[in-house]
Amino acid sequence: MRIGHSTIPRMRVPAFLKGQMMLFNLASVQGQWSIVCRFPPFEFGEAIILNQFQRTVQNEGARLLGLLPFGHLLFDARLPKAKILRVPLLSDPLQRLHRVFGLTGKPSTNRCQSYVIDPKGVIRYHLVHQLNWRGLSFLIEILNHCQEQGTLSLTPSPSLSGSGSSPLQPQKCGTLSSRTEISLWDYQGGSRYATKPTT
């Protein structure tokens, strides 16, 4: 996976939605921001949190998708937690998505691996976070940051207006890893620094 370069493939994949199997067309996410999360095993209460989080993501003009680990079933589709979940859970039998995202092995306990994808299908952020409201709220802040960077990259600088210069180039957002204390961000490929999410 290369942040700012890797793109999700346009294809149909099997998926589960509210406990029912369907075919999901990945091309449908083109033209809007989206978040793809590989979820760890979760229970009924966490499914409720994910439904609430989905509404928050929609309010930010984006779409939330889940990704099932290859070769591992997170739940029985007949269970209540599967039937109430309103987040499409993508299956990846050919492992194409796993290769694009650089995913291997089983998901960590209570850890999500989330990817923010821009309207062109380019991966802009990779974030490891806990499957709780604090971790998901942190992910929303990352989404907002990427959306702001995407807007700035399409807006010419006032000082360059009329000079014939091209607009600013899209910027890579990078990779962040959140731990139990989300106040510490570890920028992969850059320096490590402590900060707190802006409110």
QUIVEN-V303957 format. One record per residue. N is the residue number from 1. RES is the residue in one letter. PSI is psi in whole degrees, 0 to 359 (none if undefined). OMEGA is omega in radians with two decimals (NA if undefined). Layout:
n = [N,N]
res = [RES,RES]
psi = [PSI,PSI]
omega = [OMEGA,OMEGA]
This chain:
n = [1,2,3,4,5,6,7,8,9,10,11,12,13,14,15,16,17,18,19,20,21,22,23,24,25,26,27,28,29,30,31,32,33,34,35,36,37,38,39,40,41,42,43,44,45,46,47,48,49,50,51,52,53,54,55,56,57,58,59,60,61,62,63,64,65,66,67,68,69,70,71,72,73,74,75,76,77,78,79,80,81,82,83,84,85,86,87,88,89,90,91,92,93,94,95,96,97,98,99,100,101,102,103,104,105,106,107,108,109,110,111,112,113,114,115,116,117,118,119,120,121,122,123,124,125,126,127,128,129,130,131,132,133,134,135,136,137,138,139,140,141,142,143,144,145,146,147,148,149,150,151,152,153,154,155,156,157,158,159,160,161,162,163,164,165,166,167,168,169,170,171,172,173,174,175,176,177,178,179,180,181,182,183,184,185,186,187,188,189,190,191,192,193,194,195,196,197,198,199]
res = [M,R,I,G,H,S,T,I,P,R,M,R,V,P,A,F,L,K,G,Q,M,M,L,F,N,L,A,S,V,Q,G,Q,W,S,I,V,C,R,F,P,P,F,E,F,G,E,A,I,I,L,N,Q,F,Q,R,T,V,Q,N,E,G,A,R,L,L,G,L,L,P,F,G,H,L,L,F,D,A,R,L,P,K,A,K,I,L,R,V,P,L,L,S,D,P,L,Q,R,L,H,R,V,F,G,L,T,G,K,P,S,T,N,R,C,Q,S,Y,V,I,D,P,K,G,V,I,R,Y,H,L,V,H,Q,L,N,W,R,G,L,S,F,L,I,E,I,L,N,H,C,Q,E,Q,G,T,L,S,L,T,P,S,P,S,L,S,G,S,G,S,S,P,L,Q,P,Q,K,C,G,T,L,S,S,R,T,E,I,S,L,W,D,Y,Q,G,G,S,R,Y,A,T,K,P,T,T]
psi = [133,112,130,356,316,137,150,142,151,103,168,136,150,147,160,135,120,38,0,142,144,174,129,128,112,339,341,344,351,141,359,159,147,159,127,123,129,110,147,174,134,163,184,315,323,330,323,317,319,323,319,320,324,319,321,317,318,321,338,8,27,177,141,130,144,159,123,136,140,129,3,132,127,335,166,126,346,347,153,322,332,323,333,346,122,10,121,129,112,135,153,66,333,358,18,317,320,322,319,318,352,33,136,153,187,152,150,152,128,24,128,146,112,147,126,127,131,174,343,1,12,134,123,335,147,123,131,125,167,152,73,175,327,313,321,325,323,322,323,320,322,318,313,320,314,321,320,318,322,323,317,326,341,358,119,145,136,326,342,1,128,1,355,0,152,158,164,146,147,141,149,138,327,198,127,147,115,138,197,317,110,358,346,118,137,103,114,123,358,198,158,135,156,138,171,144,142,150,none]
omega = [3.09,-3.13,3.14,-3.13,-3.09,3.14,3.10,-3.10,3.07,-3.12,3.06,3.13,3.04,-3.14,3.04,3.08,-3.08,3.09,-3.13,3.11,-3.11,2.98,-3.12,-3.14,-3.12,3.10,-3.11,3.13,3.10,3.11,3.09,3.05,3.11,3.07,3.05,-3.12,2.92,-3.06,2.92,3.04,-3.10,-3.10,-3.04,-3.13,3.12,3.06,3.09,3.10,-3.14,3.08,3.09,3.13,3.11,3.11,3.10,3.12,3.12,3.13,3.10,3.10,-3.11,-3.12,-3.13,3.10,3.04,3.13,3.09,3.06,-3.13,3.07,-3.13,3.08,-3.13,-3.07,2.99,-3.07,3.14,-3.08,-3.12,-3.10,3.10,-3.07,-3.12,-3.04,-3.11,3.09,3.08,3.10,-3.06,2.99,-3.04,-3.04,3.14,3.12,-3.14,3.12,3.12,3.12,3.12,-3.11,-3.13,-3.08,3.07,3.04,-3.13,3.08,3.10,3.13,3.11,3.10,3.03,2.92,-3.02,-3.10,3.06,-3.04,-3.09,-3.09,3.09,3.14,-3.12,3.11,-3.08,3.14,2.96,-3.07,3.01,-3.05,3.14,3.09,3.02,-3.03,3.13,3.13,3.14,3.08,3.08,3.11,3.09,3.11,3.10,3.09,-3.14,3.12,-3.14,3.11,3.10,3.12,3.11,3.11,-3.14,-3.09,-3.14,-3.09,3.12,3.08,3.14,-3.10,-3.13,-3.08,3.11,-3.11,-3.14,3.13,-3.14,3.11,3.10,3.14,3.09,-3.11,3.02,3.10,3.09,-3.10,3.10,3.08,3.12,3.13,-3.13,3.03,-3.01,-3.13,3.14,3.09,3.10,-3.12,-3.11,-3.14,3.13,-3.09,3.10,-3.11,-3.13,3.12,3.04,3.12,3.10,3.14,NA]
